[in-house]
Amino acid sequence: MWSAIGVFPLIAVRGIAVARKARWRPTKRGLGQRIVEGASFRLAEEVRYITRRAANHDGRVVTIGQLTLFSSESGDAWIIDRDDHMALRLASLGDPEPFHIEETDTSFAIDWKGHYRIDGAAFVYTDRNTGRITTVLGYPTDLLAQQE
């Protein structure tokens, strides 16, 4: 399923989530907040950032409009659409996963691979092609649930 999203002026907040004793705590990176003009926002840069964090087994959370990108200490990385509950795995155990995102100067489109839901501490992902349901513990579900 493809979803095209127009780029417009956004406020992007990069929150760093640090896992300590299975608890995620948001902190600020750099100035913490910045205004991103439509022409200067690049989803590809954010995807590279979060997949590098996953390769380093570093838990981070990036929120841009209705999208959230996150990595975990287990080396997984995802991009999710909080409005439509769509999900795309970007990395698994520190290794990149195949995915397709198209981006122009004014818009981008994501080839979503499935849907997700938050069930307490569990991140539950359903693959749209196979119907396989995967439940993962240890993701920053408390932060993700707050943003919905």
C-alpha positions as CSV (number, residue, x, y, z in Angstrom):
1,M,0.0,0.0,0.0
2,W,1.4,3.3,-1.0
3,S,0.8,6.5,0.9
4,A,1.7,9.9,-0.5
5,I,2.2,12.7,1.9
6,G,2.7,16.3,0.8
7,V,5.5,18.2,2.5
8,F,4.5,21.4,4.3
9,P,6.0,23.5,7.0
10,L,6.3,21.3,10.1
11,I,7.7,21.5,13.5
12,A,10.0,18.5,13.9
13,V,11.0,17.4,17.4
14,R,13.9,14.9,17.7
15,G,13.5,13.1,21.0
16,I,16.2,10.7,22.0
17,A,14.8,7.8,24.0
18,V,17.4,6.1,26.2
19,A,16.6,2.6,27.5
20,R,17.5,2.0,31.1
21,K,16.1,-1.0,32.9
22,A,13.4,-1.4,30.2
23,R,12.3,2.2,30.6
24,W,12.5,4.8,27.8
25,R,13.2,8.4,28.8
26,P,13.0,11.3,26.3
27,T,15.8,13.7,26.2
28,K,16.7,16.5,23.8
29,R,19.2,16.3,21.0
30,G,20.9,19.5,20.0
31,L,18.3,22.3,20.4
32,G,15.6,19.7,20.6
33,Q,13.2,21.6,18.4
34,R,13.5,23.1,15.0
35,I,11.2,24.4,12.3
36,V,11.6,22.5,9.1
37,E,10.7,24.3,5.9
38,G,9.0,22.2,3.2
39,A,12.0,22.5,0.9
40,S,14.6,21.6,3.5
41,F,12.9,18.5,5.0
42,R,14.3,15.3,3.6
43,L,12.7,12.0,4.7
44,A,15.7,10.1,3.3
45,E,18.0,11.9,5.8
46,E,15.8,11.0,8.7
47,V,15.6,7.4,7.5
48,R,19.4,7.2,7.3
49,Y,19.7,8.8,10.7
50,I,17.4,6.2,12.4
51,T,18.9,3.2,10.6
52,R,22.4,4.3,11.7
53,R,21.1,4.5,15.3
54,A,19.7,1.0,14.9
55,A,23.0,-0.3,13.5
56,N,24.6,1.0,16.7
57,H,21.8,-0.6,18.8
58,D,20.9,2.9,20.1
59,G,17.3,3.6,20.9
60,R,16.0,6.9,19.4
61,V,12.6,8.4,18.5
62,V,12.1,11.1,15.7
63,T,8.7,12.6,15.2
64,I,7.8,14.6,12.1
65,G,4.1,15.5,11.6
66,Q,2.1,12.3,11.6
67,L,5.2,10.1,11.1
68,T,7.4,8.6,13.8
69,L,10.7,6.9,13.1
70,F,12.3,4.9,15.9
71,S,15.2,2.6,16.6
72,S,15.7,0.2,19.5
73,E,18.6,-1.2,21.5
74,S,17.9,-4.5,19.8
75,G,18.9,-2.9,16.4
76,D,15.4,-2.6,15.0
77,A,14.2,0.5,13.2
78,W,10.7,1.4,12.0
79,I,8.7,4.3,10.4
80,I,5.1,4.5,11.4
81,D,2.1,6.6,10.4
82,R,0.3,7.4,13.6
83,D,-2.9,8.5,11.9
84,D,-3.4,5.4,9.7
85,H,-1.4,2.9,11.9
86,M,0.7,1.9,8.9
87,A,4.2,0.6,9.5
88,L,7.4,-0.2,7.6
89,R,10.4,-2.0,9.1
90,L,13.7,-0.2,8.2
91,A,16.1,-2.4,10.0
92,S,16.2,-5.7,12.0
93,L,18.9,-6.7,14.5
94,G,21.1,-3.8,13.2
95,D,20.9,-4.9,9.6
96,P,18.9,-2.8,7.0
97,E,15.7,-4.3,5.6
98,P,14.6,-3.8,2.0
99,F,12.1,-1.0,1.7
100,H,10.9,1.5,-0.9
101,I,10.4,5.2,-0.3
102,E,10.2,7.8,-3.1
103,E,10.9,11.4,-2.4
104,T,10.7,14.6,-4.5
105,D,11.3,18.2,-3.5
106,T,7.6,18.6,-2.6
107,S,6.3,15.2,-1.5
108,F,7.2,11.6,-0.7
109,A,5.5,8.2,-0.9
110,I,6.1,5.2,1.3
111,D,5.5,1.6,0.3
112,W,4.0,0.5,3.6
113,K,4.4,-3.2,4.4
114,G,1.8,-3.6,7.2
115,H,-0.1,-2.1,10.1
116,Y,0.7,-1.8,13.7
117,R,-1.0,-1.3,17.0
118,I,0.2,-0.6,20.6
119,D,-1.1,-3.1,23.1
120,G,0.3,-2.0,26.5
121,A,4.0,-2.7,26.4
122,A,3.7,-4.6,23.1
123,F,4.2,-3.4,19.6
124,V,2.0,-5.6,17.4
125,Y,2.8,-5.6,13.7
126,T,0.7,-7.3,11.0
127,D,2.3,-7.9,7.6
128,R,-0.2,-7.0,4.9
129,N,1.1,-9.6,2.4
130,T,1.4,-12.7,4.6
131,G,-1.0,-11.8,7.4
132,R,1.8,-12.8,9.9
133,I,1.4,-11.1,13.2
134,T,4.6,-10.2,15.2
135,T,4.5,-9.0,18.8
136,V,7.6,-7.2,20.1
137,L,8.4,-6.1,23.6
138,G,11.1,-3.6,24.5
139,Y,10.1,-0.8,22.1
140,P,9.3,2.7,23.4
141,T,5.5,1.9,23.3
142,D,4.8,4.4,26.1
143,L,6.2,7.2,24.0
144,L,4.5,5.9,20.8
145,A,1.1,5.7,22.6
146,Q,1.4,9.3,23.9
147,Q,1.8,10.5,20.3
148,E,-1.3,8.9,19.0
